[in-house]
Amino acid sequence: MSGAVEHGAAAIAGSGAAVDSGRPEIAGHHHHGSLTKLAVGAIGVVFGDIGTSPLYAMRDTFAGHHRLPLDRLHVFGIVSLMFWSMMIIVTLKYVSIIMRADNKGEGGSLALLALINQNVSGRRWSTGIILLGVFATSLFYGDSMITPAVSVLGAIEGLAVYEPGFGHLVVPLVVAILVFLFFIQSRGTARVATLFGPVMLLYFAVIATLGTISVVAYPTVLYALSPHHAAALFITDPMRGFLAMGSAVLAVTGAEALYSDMGHFGRPPIRLSWLVFVLPALVLNYLGQASLLMREPAALKSPFYFLAPDWFQWPLLIIASLAAIIASQAVITGAFSVTQQAIQLGFIPRMSIKHTSETAAGQIYIPVINWALMIAVILLVLVFKRSTNLTAAYGIAVTGAMLIDNFLLTVVLFQLWKWKPWTAVPLLALFFALDTGYLSANLTKIPDGGWVPLMMGLSIFTLLTTWSRGRALMRQNMAEGTIPIEVFAKSAHSSAARVPGTAIFMASSEAGVPSALLHNIKHNKVLHERVVILTVAVQDVPYVDPDERYAIKDLGQGFYRMKLRFGFLEETDVPAALKQVTMCGAPFDMMKTSFFLSRQTLIASGKPGMAIWREKLFAWMLRNAASAMEFFRLPTNRVVELGTQMEI
């Protein structure tokens, strides 16, 4: 795979779209509303995943694939491990450090990857870092499939806890909820999202209250917050302590969401909601569950649900189920956002992207991703049936992504921020030690289901790198033998008839003559009065300043070369951008403008570059990519496609 990513992040984003590494200064993302309002919104969107971990984390640590005795050593040791993991991984690593590495206000693995690519030159760094970022993205898709399944299963299983006779209804009910959830995605989540914050506020308040009541019944459990209890666990029972890390990590699943969703709310609201509300609520609930287990070992069947008194059991089931649905909604929306970024940055073929809000550009719906996720999630539920079985698969995707973030953070600290070694090395050593330990412990669960996210991640990684490599080879193939556009313009002007109107030829390269233009003049022997060769460039920043949107070069003889710039979070709406162009002769009239696109058909060959099976895979991806007409929002009645065949 070492040759899978060519020219850093300058990979092709599909026919007629290139990625540009220029970095105009832009204002970035603006967050409107008071700090408190944004913090409440963050609680509803950002913390659903980590917030629902108490449903299964403590139970699976003691009753999962590697059972632990319910004694003071192990209960206090696990609570101490969970608490300090939240403090080190979530509070220190993500909230305090990584969230400072924003790309014009945006976060996430791909945003961080683009930020590094902007500032770190040299192939020695870029290729390896890009491959790591792509693999982290691949693991995120595995996480996106597992999270809805395990969260909703973990919540609805409370039905069997309170009424064992209803156990057979859990899986059908979970499937029905998930099907409903995926079917409403196309309608947009704006209205539902307004309820997220208040519902999650209620959920966190409830679990904090239940935890506090249980702690009061056994206040000695507060001593478990001391780090020496975690140390004692590993010293006294090292093998069980190590294996327990595979389940204890469930307490921090969703930590990466703080960084990924930073662009929606900004750093201060996320930090405020985590430190003031979410973290205390989670700690109190885990302490409460530990207190309950010390007092009533039989509660291990579901220490989360048995925290509630009899009269509050059904309301808790409803509140927890709503929280699980919200957590699933957040990760589905995240999958849409990551896919859009990956398309724009050239790692995924074009897909149909529908906007579900006229005012919020970030609210999108991608049908292919939605239905693929739905099928995968439902299959996981039907195959694994219990959240305990799924949590074995859950940890690997999360810990793998967290470990990769450490490598990206290393580049940021040394190459971008220029930290001194005596400051950076101890921190990085702590992060690497903890994340490596968690990943190693989770790898022991591969036979029990841990193979699922690895298989998903490797499959998606193969698809992404095949697409990137294939597009690079296609660009190289098309660049061979091209003639300068200036030479072509002079010769074509005298050898072809001119007809009224404007012709725009989409080009993936800023040099040479597009194949569609060559074929047009070869077969039709005419040129329009105005010929524009247009390259759409997606930059390494989320948003492009309108003043930097386009660049135009007048080639004479009615020929122009234009470059439209978009950020990787912006919609590539070419007609809307052309309306703002004032330096290319007369204003663009869509009724007098024709768009010419090149559509390549790949023929697999024995040429060096990619293995035959990858060439065939790339050809299949190319055939199934969304049309450039739809991706660039071109008027359907003004598009002409000219096909070519090529070998790579």
C-alpha positions in Angstrom: 0.0 0.0 0.0 3.0 2.3 0.2 2.2 3.7 -3.2 -1.4 4.2 -2.6 -1.3 7.9 -1.9 0.4 10.1 -4.4 1.4 13.7 -4.0 0.2 14.0 -0.4 -3.3 15.3 -0.1 -3.3 16.4 -3.7 -5.2 13.2 -4.7 -8.0 13.5 -7.2 -11.5 14.0 -5.8 -13.1 12.5 -8.9 -13.3 13.5 -12.5 -12.8 17.2 -12.9 -11.9 17.8 -9.3 -8.4 18.2 -7.9 -7.2 18.9 -4.4 -5.2 22.0 -4.0 -2.8 22.7 -1.2 -3.0 26.4 -1.2 -4.1 28.0 2.1 -5.9 31.3 1.8 -6.4 33.0 5.1 -10.1 32.6 6.1 -12.1 33.4 9.1 -13.1 29.8 9.7 -16.2 28.6 11.5 -18.3 31.0 13.4 -20.3 29.7 16.3 -23.5 31.7 17.1 -25.1 31.6 20.5 -24.2 32.0 24.2 -21.6 29.7 25.7 -24.2 28.0 27.8 -26.5 27.3 24.9 -23.6 25.9 22.8 -22.5 23.8 25.8 -26.0 22.3 26.1 -26.0 21.6 22.3 -22.7 19.9 22.7 -24.0 17.6 25.4 -26.7 16.5 23.0 -24.5 15.9 20.0 -21.0 15.2 21.1 -21.3 13.1 24.3 -24.0 10.6 23.3 -21.4 7.8 22.6 -19.3 8.2 25.7 -22.4 9.1 27.7 -24.1 5.7 27.0 -21.0 3.7 28.0 -22.2 3.2 31.6 -25.0 1.0 30.1 -22.4 -1.8 29.6 -18.9 -0.8 30.5 -18.8 -1.9 34.1 -21.0 -5.0 33.5 -18.8 -6.3 30.6 -15.6 -5.6 32.5 -16.6 -8.1 35.3 -19.0 -10.4 33.4 -17.7 -10.2 29.9 -15.2 -12.5 28.1 -12.6 -12.3 30.9 -14.5 -12.4 34.2 -13.2 -10.7 37.3 -13.9 -11.4 41.0 -16.2 -9.0 42.7 -13.8 -8.1 45.5 -12.4 -4.8 46.7 -9.1 -5.2 44.8 -10.7 -5.7 41.4 -13.8 -3.3 41.8 -11.7 -0.4 43.2 -8.9 -1.2 40.7 -11.3 -1.0 37.7 -13.0 2.1 38.8 -9.6 3.8 39.4 -8.5 2.6 35.9 -11.7 4.0 34.3 -11.4 7.3 36.1 -7.8 7.9 35.3 -8.3 6.8 31.7 -11.0 9.5 31.4 -8.7 12.0 32.9 -5.7 11.2 30.8 -7.2 10.2 27.4 -10.3 12.4 27.3 -9.5 15.4 29.5 -5.7 15.7 29.0 -5.2 14.2 25.5 -8.3 15.3 23.6 -9.8 18.2 25.5 -6.6 19.9 26.6 -4.2 19.2 23.8 -5.6 17.7 20.5 -8.5 20.1 20.4 -6.0 22.9 20.0 -4.9 21.4 16.7 -7.9 22.7 14.7 -8.0 23.3 11.0 -9.7 26.7 10.8 -12.0 25.7 13.6 -12.7 22.1 12.3 -11.5 18.9 14.0 -11.3 15.2 13.2 -8.7 12.8 11.7 -9.1 14.1 8.2 -9.1 17.8 9.2 -5.9 17.1 11.2 -4.5 15.2 8.3 -5.1 18.2 6.0 -3.6 20.5 8.6 -0.4 18.4 8.8 -0.2 18.2 5.0 -0.3 22.0 4.8 2.6 22.5 7.2 4.8 19.4 6.9 6.7 19.2 3.6 8.6 16.2 2.3 7.4 12.8 1.2 9.2 11.2 4.2 6.4 12.5 6.4 3.4 13.0 4.1 2.9 9.5 2.7 3.1 7.6 6.0 1.0 10.2 7.8 -1.7 10.2 5.1 -1.9 6.4 5.2 -2.3 6.5 9.0 -5.1 9.1 8.6 -6.8 7.0 6.0 -6.7 4.0 8.2 -8.1 6.0 11.1 -10.9 7.0 8.8 -11.5 3.3 7.9 -11.7 2.4 11.6 -14.2 5.2 12.1 -16.6 3.6 9.6 -16.3 0.3 11.6 -17.0 2.3 14.8 -20.1 3.9 13.0 -21.5 0.4 12.4 -20.9 -1.0 15.9 -22.0 2.1 17.9 -25.7 2.1 17.0 -25.9 -1.7 17.5 -24.2 -1.8 20.9 -25.8 1.4 22.2 -29.4 0.5 21.3 -28.9 -3.1 22.4 -27.4 -2.1 25.7 -30.4 0.2 26.4 -33.2 -2.1 25.3 -31.7 -5.1 27.2 -33.0 -3.3 30.3 -36.4 -4.7 29.2 -35.2 -8.2 29.9 -33.5 -7.1 33.1 -36.8 -5.8 34.5 -39.1 -8.4 32.9 -37.1 -11.6 32.0 -40.1 -12.9 30.0 -39.6 -10.1 27.5 -36.1 -11.2 26.6 -37.2 -12.6 23.2 -38.5 -9.1 22.2 -35.1 -7.4 22.6 -33.6 -8.1 19.2 -36.8 -7.5 17.1 -37.4 -4.2 19.0 -33.8 -3.1 18.5 -34.0 -3.9 14.8 -37.3 -1.9 14.5 -35.8 1.1 16.2 -32.7 1.1 14.0 -34.7 0.7 10.8 -36.9 3.7 11.8 -33.8 5.7 12.7 -32.2 5.1 9.3 -35.4 5.7 7.4 -35.8 9.2 8.9 -32.3 10.3 7.9 -33.4 11.7 4.5 -35.8 14.1 6.2 -33.0 15.8 8.1 -32.4 15.9 11.8 -32.8 19.6 12.5 -36.1 19.2 14.4 -35.0 16.1 16.2 -31.6 17.7 17.1 -33.4 20.5 19.1 -34.4 17.8 21.5 -31.0 16.2 21.8 -29.6 18.7 24.4 -32.5 18.6 26.9 -32.8 14.8 26.7 -29.1 14.2 27.2 -29.1 16.8 30.0 -31.9 14.8 31.7 -30.1 11.5 31.1 -26.8 12.8 32.6 -28.7 14.3 35.6 -30.5 11.0 36.2 -27.4 8.8 36.1 -25.5 11.3 38.3 -28.3 11.2 40.8 -28.7 7.4 40.9 -24.9 7.1 41.2 -24.8 9.6 44.1 -27.6 7.7 46.0 -25.6 4.5 45.7 -22.3 6.1 46.7 -24.0 7.5 49.9 -25.0 3.9 50.8 -21.3 2.9 50.6 -19.1 6.0 50.8 -15.9 4.0 51.1 -16.1 3.6 47.3 -14.8 7.1 46.9 -11.3 5.9 47.8 -11.4 4.0 44.4 -10.5 7.3 42.7 -7.0 7.1 44.0 -4.6 5.9 41.3 -2.9 3.5 43.6 -5.9 1.1 43.4 -5.3 0.8 39.6 -1.6 0.2 40.3 -2.4 -2.4 43.0 -4.6 -4.3 40.5 -1.8 -4.6 38.0 0.8 -5.5 40.6 -1.4 -8.1 42.4 -3.2 -9.6 39.5 -1.3 -8.5 36.3 -2.9 -10.9 33.8 -6.5 -10.2 34.8 -5.7 -6.5 35.0 -4.3 -6.5 31.5 -7.3 -8.5 30.1 -9.7 -6.2 31.9 -8.3 -3.3 30.0 -10.1 -4.7 26.9 -13.5 -3.9 28.6 -12.5 -0.9 30.8 -11.7 1.1 27.6 -15.4 1.1 26.9 -15.6 4.0 29.5 -13.7 6.3 27.0 -15.3 5.2 23.8 -16.5 8.3 22.0 -13.6 10.5 23.2 -12.6 11.1 19.6 -16.1 12.6 19.0 -15.1 15.6 21.1 -12.4 16.4 18.5 -14.5 15.4 15.4 -17.5 17.6 16.4 -15.4 20.6 17.4 -16.4 22.5 14.2 -20.1 22.4 15.3 -19.7 24.1 18.7 -16.1 25.3 19.2 -13.6 24.4 21.9 -15.0 26.3 24.9 -18.5 24.8 24.9 -17.2 21.3 24.5 -14.7 21.8 27.3 -17.2 23.4 29.6 -19.8 20.7 29.1 -17.3 17.9 29.6 -15.6 19.3 32.7 -18.7 20.7 34.4 -21.4 18.3 33.6 -20.5 15.1 31.6 -17.4 14.0 33.4 -18.8 14.4 36.9 -22.0 12.6 35.9 -20.1 9.6 34.4 -17.7 9.4 37.5 -20.6 9.4 39.9 -22.4 6.7 38.0 -19.4 4.4 37.8 -18.8 4.9 41.5 -22.5 4.2 42.1 -22.3 0.9 40.1 -19.1 -0.1 42.0 -20.9 0.7 45.3 -23.8 -1.5 44.2 -21.6 -4.4 43.2 -19.8 -4.3 46.5 -23.1 -4.4 48.4 -25.1 -6.7 46.1 -23.0 -8.9 43.8 -26.1 -10.3 42.1 -26.6 -6.8 40.5 -23.8 -7.7 38.1 -26.5 -8.8 35.6 -27.0 -5.1 34.9 -25.5 -2.7 37.5 -26.7 0.3 35.5 -30.4 -0.6 35.6 -30.3 -2.0 39.1 -29.2 1.3 40.4 -32.8 2.5 40.0 -35.4 1.9 42.6 -38.4 -0.2 41.6 -40.7 2.8 40.9 -38.1 4.4 38.5 -37.0 1.4 36.5 -39.3 1.9 33.5 -38.6 5.7 33.3 -34.9 4.9 33.4 -35.4 2.4 30.5 -37.1 5.0 28.4 -34.5 7.7 29.2 -31.6 5.4 28.5 -33.2 4.2 25.2 -33.6 7.8 24.0 -30.0 8.5 25.0 -28.9 5.4 23.0 -30.9 6.6 19.9 -29.3 10.0 20.2 -25.8 8.4 20.4 -26.6 6.4 17.3 -27.9 9.5 15.5 -24.7 11.4 16.3 -22.5 8.7 14.9 -24.6 8.3 11.7 -24.4 12.1 11.1 -20.7 11.8 11.7 -20.3 9.2 9.1 -22.0 11.5 6.6 -19.7 14.3 7.5 -16.5 12.2 7.3 -17.6 10.8 3.9 -18.1 14.3 2.6 -14.7 15.3 3.8 -13.1 12.2 2.3 -14.8 12.8 -1.1 -13.6 16.3 -1.2 -10.0 15.3 -0.2 -9.9 12.6 -2.8 -10.0 9.4 -0.8 -13.6 8.3 -1.8 -15.4 8.3 -5.1 -18.0 10.9 -5.7 -21.4 10.1 -4.1 -24.8 11.7 -4.2 -25.0 14.2 -1.3 -28.3 15.7 -0.4 -28.7 18.8 1.8 -31.5 18.5 4.4 -31.4 22.1 5.5 -31.6 25.3 3.5 -29.6 27.2 6.2 -27.2 24.7 7.8 -24.7 23.5 5.2 -23.4 20.7 7.6 -26.8 18.9 7.6 -26.4 16.4 4.8 -27.7 13.0 3.8 -25.7 10.5 1.7 -28.1 7.7 0.6 -25.3 5.1 -0.2 -23.7 5.5 3.3 -27.1 5.5 5.1 -28.3 2.2 3.6 -24.9 0.5 3.8 -24.7 1.5 7.5 -28.3 0.3 8.1 -27.6 -3.1 6.6 -24.3 -3.5 8.5 -25.8 -2.5 11.8 -28.8 -4.8 11.5 -26.6 -7.7 10.5 -24.4 -7.0 13.6 -27.5 -7.1 15.8 -28.8 -10.3 14.3 -25.5 -12.1 14.4 -24.3 -11.0 17.9 -27.7 -10.6 19.6 -26.3 -9.2 22.9 -24.4 -6.1 23.6 -21.9 -8.1 25.6 -20.9 -10.0 22.4 -20.6 -6.8 20.5 -18.4 -5.0 23.0 -15.6 -7.4 22.1 -15.7 -5.9 18.6 -16.2 -2.4 19.8 -12.9 -1.7 21.6 -10.5 -2.5 18.7 -11.9 0.2 16.4 -11.8 2.8 19.1 -8.3 2.0 20.5 -6.9 1.7 17.0 -8.1 5.2 16.1 -6.9 6.6 19.4 -3.4 5.1 18.9 -3.2 6.6 15.3 -4.2 10.0 16.8 -1.0 9.7 18.9 1.1 9.5 15.8 -0.6 12.5 14.2 -0.3 14.3 17.5 3.5 13.6 17.5 3.9 15.3 14.2 1.8 18.3 15.4 3.8 18.7 18.6 7.2 18.5 17.0 6.7 19.8 13.5 3.9 22.3 13.9 4.1 23.6 17.5 7.8 23.0 17.9 7.5 21.7 21.5 10.7 21.0 23.3 11.4 17.2 23.7 11.5 17.3 27.5 7.9 18.6 27.4 6.4 16.5 24.6 8.1 13.1 25.1 6.8 12.4 28.6 3.2 13.2 27.5 3.5 11.2 24.3 5.0 8.3 26.3 2.0 8.4 28.7 -0.5 8.4 25.8 1.3 5.7 23.8 1.7 3.5 26.8 -2.0 3.7 27.8 -3.4 3.4 24.2 -1.0 0.6 23.3 -2.1 -1.3 26.5 -5.7 -0.9 25.6 -5.2 -1.9 22.0 -3.2 -5.0 23.0 -5.8 -6.0 25.5 -8.5 -5.7 22.9 -6.5 -7.8 20.4 -7.0 -10.7 22.7 -10.7 -10.5 21.9 -10.2 -11.1 18.1 -11.7 -14.6 18.3 -14.7 -13.3 20.2 -15.7 -10.7 17.6 -12.7 -8.4 17.5 -12.1 -9.5 13.9 -15.2 -7.6 12.8 -13.8 -4.0 13.0 -10.4 -5.2 11.7 -12.0 -6.8 8.7 -14.2 -3.7 8.1 -11.2 -1.4 8.6 -8.9 -3.3 6.3 -11.6 -3.6 3.6 -12.5 0.1 3.7 -8.7 1.0 3.8 -8.2 -1.2 0.7 -11.1 0.7 -1.1 -9.8 4.1 -0.2 -6.2 3.5 -1.1 -7.2 1.8 -4.3 -9.3 4.8 -5.3 -6.5 7.2 -4.4 -3.8 5.2 -6.3 -6.0 4.6 -9.3 -6.9 8.3 -9.7 -3.2 9.2 -9.4 -2.3 6.7 -12.2 -5.2 8.0 -14.3 -3.9 11.6 -13.9 -0.5 10.5 -14.9 -1.8 8.6 -17.9 -3.9 11.7 -19.1 -0.9 14.0 -18.6 1.3 12.0 -21.0 1.4 13.6 -24.4 -0.7 16.6 -23.6 0.1 19.9 -25.4 0.1 23.3 -23.8 -3.2 25.0 -23.9 -1.7 28.2 -25.2 -0.4 26.4 -28.3 -3.7 24.6 -28.7 -5.7 27.9 -28.5 -3.8 29.5 -31.3 -4.0 26.5 -33.7 -7.7 25.6 -32.9 -8.8 29.2 -33.4 -7.8 29.1 -37.1 -8.9 25.5 -37.8 -12.4 25.4 -36.3 -15.6 27.3 -36.8 -16.8 29.4 -33.9 -20.4 29.2 -32.7 -22.3 31.4 -30.2 -22.4 30.6 -26.5 -20.0 29.4 -23.8 -18.4 26.0 -23.4 -17.0 25.0 -20.1 -14.6 22.0 -20.2 -14.1 20.4 -16.8 -10.4 19.5 -16.2 -8.8 17.6 -13.4 -5.3 19.1 -14.2 -4.3 22.7 -14.4 -2.0 21.9 -17.3 -2.6 20.7 -20.8 -5.8 20.3 -22.8 -8.8 18.3 -21.4 -9.6 15.2 -23.4 -13.2 16.3 -23.8 -12.0 19.4 -25.7 -9.8 17.4 -28.0 -12.6 15.0 -28.8 -15.1 17.8 -29.3 -12.9 19.6 -31.9 -11.9 16.3 -33.5 -15.5 15.1 -34.1 -17.6 18.3 -34.2 -14.9 20.7 -35.6 -16.5 23.7 -33.8 -15.6 25.9 -30.9 -17.8 28.2 -28.9 -17.2 31.9 -28.8 -16.0 31.5 -25.2 -14.1 28.4 -24.1 -13.4 28.0 -20.4 -11.2 25.2 -19.1 -12.3 24.8 -15.5 -10.5 23.0 -12.6 -12.3 22.6 -9.3 -9.8 22.6 -6.5 -10.6 21.4 -3.0 -8.2 22.9 -0.5 -6.9 21.7 2.8 -9.0 24.2 4.7 -12.7 23.7 5.7 -13.9 27.0 4.1 -12.6 29.3 1.4 -12.9 33.1 1.6 -15.3 34.3 -1.2 -12.5 36.7 -2.3 -10.3 33.7 -3.0 -13.0 31.6 -4.7 -11.8 31.8 -8.2 -8.6 32.6 -10.3 -8.8 33.3 -14.0 -6.2 33.5 -16.8 -7.1 35.0 -20.2 -5.4 32.9 -22.8 -6.6 35.0 -25.7 -8.7 33.9 -28.8 -11.7 33.6 -26.5 -10.0 30.9 -24.3 -9.9 31.2 -20.5 -8.4 28.9 -17.8 -10.4 29.2 -14.5 -9.8 27.6 -11.1 -12.6 27.4 -8.6 -11.6 26.8 -5.0 -13.7 25.1 -2.3 -13.0 24.1 1.3 -13.3 20.4 2.1 -16.5 21.1 4.1 -18.1 23.1 1.3 -20.5 22.0 -1.4 -19.0 22.1 -4.8 -21.8 24.0 -6.5 -20.2 25.2 -9.7 -23.2 27.2 -11.2 -23.5 29.1 -8.0 -19.8 29.9 -7.9 -19.9 31.0 -11.6 -22.5 33.5 -10.9 -20.0 35.4 -8.7 -17.3 35.5 -11.5 -16.8 39.0 -13.0 -13.5 38.7 -14.7 -14.2 36.3 -17.6 -16.0 38.4 -20.1 -19.8 38.6 -19.9 -21.6 37.1 -16.9 -22.4 33.4 -17.2 -25.9 32.6 -18.4 -26.6 29.0 -17.7 -29.1 28.9 -20.7 -26.2 29.8 -23.0 -23.6 27.7 -21.4 -22.7 24.0 -22.1 -20.6 21.8 -19.8 -18.4 19.2 -21.4 -17.3 16.3 -19.1 -14.8 13.5 -19.7 -15.9 10.1 -18.6 -13.1 7.5 -18.5 -13.7 3.7 -19.0 -10.9 1.8 -17.4 -9.4 -1.3 -19.1 -7.4 -3.5 -16.8 -3.9 -4.2 -18.1 -0.6 -5.7 -17.0 1.1 -2.3 -16.8 3.1 -1.7 -13.7 1.2 0.4 -11.2 -1.5 -1.7 -9.5 -2.2 -5.4 -9.2 -4.8 -6.6 -11.7 -7.4 -7.3 -8.9 -7.0 -3.7 -7.6 -7.3 -2.4 -11.2 -10.6 -4.3 -11.5 -11.7 -3.0 -8.1 -10.9 0.6 -9.1 -12.7 0.1 -12.4 -15.8 -1.0 -10.5 -15.6 2.0 -8.2 -15.2 4.3 -11.2 -18.3 2.9 -12.8 -20.3 3.3 -9.7 -19.2 6.8 -8.7 -21.8 9.5 -8.8 -21.8 11.5 -12.0 -19.8 14.7 -12.1 -23.0 16.4 -13.3 -24.7 15.7 -10.0 -21.6 16.2 -7.8 -20.9 19.7 -9.2 -24.7 20.6 -9.3 -24.6 21.2 -13.1 -27.9 21.8 -14.9 -28.9 18.5 -16.4 -30.0 19.9 -19.8 -26.6 21.7 -20.3 -24.2 18.8 -20.0 -22.4 16.8 -22.7 -20.3 13.8 -21.7 -17.6 12.4 -23.9 -16.1 9.0 -23.1 -12.6 7.7 -23.4 -11.0 4.3 -22.7 -7.6 4.0 -21.0 -5.3 1.5 -19.5 -3.4 2.2 -16.2 
